[in-house]
Amino acid sequence: MADKDMLVEIFRMQAELNERIGVKTLHMPEEHKPEWVLNYCRAITQEAAELTDSVPWKWWAKYQRFDKQNARVEVADLFHFLVSLAQVLDMSAEDIFEAYRKKNEVNFQRQDSGYTAKDASDSKHI
């Protein structure tokens, strides 16, 4: 896999899976996008809850244990839905990389400045 861009490959595989399921995340008609953004947000929320259940968060329950293997699976599930959501929003792997890079710079600037006030305007350029 060293000679392939792994994020590009993830996006390719997810588009293929979505097509197989019958959801055309690539080139989706604009009128269907709000429904699918909501569907993927709900799926992401559910997967995050499943990830939470991999961690012994019930301080009153002594039977729980950390299930690292399941946590890893849930992280992969989150990626499936995050990539699908990105595709519905017409974002490629390159778009995600660039948005991540720019947001990372903003986050470092916020830390450097003390991040004492909420100001979403510093992310408008992303």
C-alpha positions as CSV (number, residue, x, y, z in Angstrom):
1,M,0.0,0.0,0.0
2,A,3.1,2.3,0.3
3,D,2.7,3.4,-3.4
4,K,-0.9,4.4,-3.0
5,D,-2.4,7.3,-1.1
6,M,-4.3,5.6,1.7
7,L,-6.9,8.4,2.2
8,V,-7.6,8.5,-1.6
9,E,-8.0,4.7,-1.5
10,I,-10.4,4.9,1.5
11,F,-12.5,7.4,-0.4
12,R,-12.5,5.1,-3.5
13,M,-13.5,2.0,-1.5
14,Q,-16.3,3.9,0.3
15,A,-17.7,5.2,-2.9
16,E,-17.7,1.6,-4.2
17,L,-19.4,0.4,-1.1
18,N,-22.0,3.1,-1.2
19,E,-22.8,2.3,-4.8
20,R,-23.2,-1.4,-3.9
21,I,-25.7,-0.4,-1.1
22,G,-27.6,1.8,-3.5
23,V,-26.6,5.2,-2.2
24,K,-24.8,7.4,-4.8
25,T,-22.8,9.7,-2.5
26,L,-20.8,10.9,-5.5
27,H,-22.7,13.3,-7.7
28,M,-25.8,13.1,-5.5
29,P,-28.6,15.5,-6.6
30,E,-28.6,18.6,-4.4
31,E,-32.2,18.0,-3.3
32,H,-31.2,14.7,-1.7
33,K,-28.1,16.0,0.2
34,P,-29.8,17.4,3.3
35,E,-31.5,14.0,3.9
36,W,-28.2,12.2,3.6
37,V,-26.2,14.6,5.6
38,L,-28.7,14.0,8.4
39,N,-28.6,10.2,7.8
40,Y,-24.8,10.2,8.1
41,C,-24.8,12.5,11.2
42,R,-27.2,10.1,12.9
43,A,-25.1,7.1,11.9
44,I,-21.9,8.9,13.2
45,T,-23.7,9.7,16.5
46,Q,-24.7,6.0,16.9
47,E,-21.2,4.8,16.1
48,A,-19.8,7.3,18.6
49,A,-22.2,5.8,21.2
50,E,-21.0,2.3,20.3
51,L,-17.4,3.5,20.8
52,T,-18.3,4.9,24.2
53,D,-19.8,1.6,25.2
54,S,-16.3,0.0,24.5
55,V,-15.0,2.0,27.5
56,P,-16.0,1.3,31.1
57,W,-17.9,4.6,31.6
58,K,-20.4,3.4,34.2
59,W,-18.5,4.2,37.3
60,W,-21.1,2.3,39.4
61,A,-20.8,-1.0,37.4
62,K,-17.9,-3.2,38.4
63,Y,-18.3,-5.8,35.6
64,Q,-17.1,-3.5,32.8
65,R,-13.8,-3.7,31.0
66,F,-12.1,-1.7,28.2
67,D,-12.8,-3.5,24.9
68,K,-9.9,-2.1,22.8
69,Q,-10.6,-4.3,19.8
70,N,-14.2,-3.2,19.6
71,A,-13.2,0.4,20.0
72,R,-10.9,0.0,17.0
73,V,-13.7,-1.4,15.0
74,E,-16.0,1.5,15.9
75,V,-13.3,4.0,14.9
76,A,-13.3,2.3,11.5
77,D,-17.1,2.4,11.3
78,L,-16.9,6.2,12.1
79,F,-14.5,6.6,9.1
80,H,-17.0,4.8,6.8
81,F,-19.7,7.3,7.7
82,L,-17.4,10.4,7.8
83,V,-16.1,9.6,4.3
84,S,-19.6,9.1,3.1
85,L,-20.7,12.4,4.6
86,A,-17.7,14.1,3.0
87,Q,-18.6,12.6,-0.4
88,V,-22.2,13.9,-0.1
89,L,-20.7,17.3,0.6
90,D,-18.7,17.0,-2.6
91,M,-15.4,16.7,-0.8
92,S,-12.6,14.5,-2.1
93,A,-9.7,13.1,0.0
94,E,-7.6,16.1,-1.2
95,D,-10.4,18.5,0.0
96,I,-10.4,16.8,3.4
97,F,-6.6,17.0,3.6
98,E,-6.6,20.7,2.8
99,A,-9.5,21.5,5.1
100,Y,-7.8,19.5,7.9
101,R,-4.5,21.3,7.3
102,K,-6.1,24.7,7.4
103,K,-8.1,23.9,10.5
104,N,-5.0,22.5,12.2
105,E,-3.3,25.8,11.6
106,V,-6.3,27.7,13.1
107,N,-6.2,25.3,16.2
108,F,-2.5,26.0,16.7
109,Q,-3.1,29.8,16.4
110,R,-5.9,29.5,18.9
111,Q,-3.6,27.7,21.4
112,D,-0.8,30.2,20.8
113,S,-3.2,33.1,21.5
114,G,-4.7,31.5,24.6
115,Y,-8.1,30.8,23.0
116,T,-9.8,32.9,25.5
117,A,-12.9,33.8,23.4
118,K,-15.0,31.9,20.9
119,D,-14.6,33.3,17.4
120,A,-15.7,31.2,14.5
121,S,-14.7,33.8,12.0
122,D,-11.1,32.5,12.1
123,S,-12.3,29.4,10.3
124,K,-14.3,31.1,7.6
125,H,-11.5,30.7,5.1
126,I,-11.5,26.9,5.3
